[in-house]
Each structure stands twice: as structure tokens, then as C-alpha cells.
Amino acid sequence: MRNTKWFATAAAGALILTAVVVWTTTNTEAFVPAPKVSQIDTFQMTTSAKELPTQTFEDRTFVF
């Protein structure tokens, strides 16, 4: 029982130590922010659209 507790304590300590070392050594300055892209203006796209294809629908139902 004592060996199991000692092993569990050592494993937890090693995990915590590894997490602290990784946390302190990471360099967040290496990440470059994404470039800012312009927004798409959908209203302008719909108002200036020309020569769009049309779709026809034939209603072949009979109403008596």
C-alpha cells in the first residue's frame, strides 16, 4: 500500500512539474495574428448583380 501511494505521489508531482515547465517555456510571441480581411457586403452584391440565370417552373397540377 505504501509503495502505491508513493508511486501515485511521484507520478502526480512529475505531471505537475512537467506542466509548469511547459507553461513557463512556451513562447506566445511566435504566433502571428491573422491578417484582417475585409467584410463581404452582401447587400451591394445583390443590388449590383446582373444577367443572373433564371429558373422556370411549370405547374402541371389540375384543379377541378
C-alpha positions in Angstrom: 0.0 0.0 0.0 2.8 2.4 0.8 4.5 1.7 -2.5 1.3 2.5 -4.4 0.9 5.8 -2.6 4.5 6.8 -3.1 4.2 5.9 -6.8 1.0 7.9 -7.2 2.5 10.9 -5.4 5.6 10.8 -7.6 3.6 10.5 -10.8 1.4 13.4 -9.8 4.4 15.5 -8.9 6.1 14.7 -12.2 3.0 15.6 -14.1 2.7 18.9 -12.3 6.4 19.7 -12.7 6.1 18.9 -16.5 3.1 21.1 -16.8 4.8 24.0 -15.1 7.9 23.7 -17.2 5.9 23.6 -20.4 3.8 26.5 -19.4 6.8 28.7 -18.5 8.8 27.8 -21.6 6.2 28.4 -24.3 6.7 31.4 -26.4 3.4 33.0 -27.4 5.2 35.7 -29.4 5.9 33.3 -32.2 2.3 33.3 -33.3 1.5 35.8 -36.0 -2.0 37.2 -35.8 -4.3 36.5 -38.8 -4.4 39.3 -41.3 -7.5 41.4 -41.2 -9.8 40.7 -44.1 -12.5 43.0 -45.4 -16.1 42.1 -44.8 -18.3 41.0 -47.8 -21.1 43.4 -48.4 -24.0 41.1 -49.4 -26.4 43.9 -50.0 -24.1 45.5 -52.5 -23.6 42.1 -54.2 -27.3 41.5 -54.6 -28.1 45.0 -55.8 -25.4 45.1 -58.5 -25.9 41.5 -59.8 -26.7 41.4 -63.5 -27.6 38.7 -66.0 -28.3 36.1 -63.4 -29.8 32.8 -64.7 -33.5 32.3 -64.2 -35.4 29.2 -63.3 -38.8 28.4 -64.7 -41.4 26.2 -63.0 -44.2 24.6 -64.9 -47.2 24.0 -62.7 -48.8 20.8 -64.1 -51.4 20.2 -61.3 -55.1 20.0 -62.2 -57.6 21.8 -60.1 -61.2 20.6 -60.6 
